Amino acid sequence: MTTELTILGHVPGMNTLLRLHWSDRADILRKYQWELMAQKPPQHRGKIKVDLWRHSCGRGPDQDNLVSTAKTLLDALKKNKTIVDDNPSILVELNCQHVKVSRKVQPYSVLRITDIE
């Protein structure tokens, strides 16, 4: 089974999250929990592969910050029980890519969850 979810706006990376107060980080996590829950994704109970495409204009983030944008989304999916866990025994593969788009396009991210077994 494959699930594709779209998240509007910039998903913050670790550089942004580390500078926030813990309650602001919790608010961001809750926001993404609701946004992802509203799309009614099915539950993925086994091993998964996750692909993340971050669409934004300008120069993309460096690779480590790009991968860190997935953390907030994976935590939200875990809290929503869409995925069992985000540890390496469950999340077998994580691919993150930046896609440059026109300034006229609102930034968004696409998250694809694919069952391995």
N, C-alpha and C positions, 0 to 999 in steps of 0.2 A: 504494500500500500504506500502511496506517495501523497503527501499533503503539502500544498503551497499556500503560504500566508504572506500578505503584503502589509507592511508597516509604513505609514506616512510620516514624513519628517526625518530629521537626523536622529539616529540612535546614538547616544553618547558613548564614547570609549572610555578607557580607564583614565586617560589624562584629565578628562572632565569629571568623572565620578570621584576620583581621589580628592579633588578640591572641594567637594560638596559636603555639607553637614550630613550626618547619618540619616536624619529624618527626611532630608531632601532626596537622598538616594532611595529611601523606602517609598517615597511618593512616586518617583520615576518608575520603580519596579511595579507598583500598583497600577500605574497608568498603562504599562505594557501588558500586564496581566489582563486588564479589562479589554484592551484593544485586541489582544489575541483571542480571548474568550468569546468576544463578539463574533468572530469568524467561525465559531463552532467547529474547531478541528477535532477529528477523531483521536482516540487514544492509541498511542504506539507503545505496546507492552514489552517488546523485545529490543534487540540490538538495532541501532539506527545509524544512518549517515545523514549529516546535515550540511546543506549548501546555503551560503548566504551571499547575496549580491547586494552591495550598497551602491545605489544610484545617486550621484551628486555631481554638481559642476565643480570646476576647478581641480586643483591637484588633490589627489586622494590621500588618505592617511597612510602612514608607514605601516608595514605588515603587522607589527605587534599590536598597534592600536586598532587596526582593522579587525584582527581576530578578537580583540577585547570587546568590540561592539556586540559580538555574539553572546557574551557572558550574560548581559542583562536579559536578552531575549530567551536564552536557555533557562535562566533562573525563573523567568515568568512562566515558561512552558512546564517546568518542573512543578511549580506551585499550583498550576492549573491542572496538574496530573495528565497533561497531554503526552509527556514523556515520563518514563519511570525515574530516570536519573540522568545527570550529565557527566558521570564518571567514565573513565576510559573503557570499562567493561561493557557499558551500555552504548555510549556514544563512540562508535568505532572509528568514524571519520568525520572531520570538520574541515570544510573548504570555504574560504572567504575570499571574495573578489570585489574590487572597486570597479564600477562602470561609470565612465564619464558621460554626463548628459548636458544638454543645453541649459543655459541659465534660465530659460523660460519654463523649464520643467521643475516642478516641486520635488525636492529630494524624497526618496523613499527607499525601502529595503525589501527584498524578497527572500523569504526563508523557505527552503524546501526540505522536508523531512521524509526520508525514505527508509522503509523497513529493510533490514539486511536478511533476516530469516523469516 
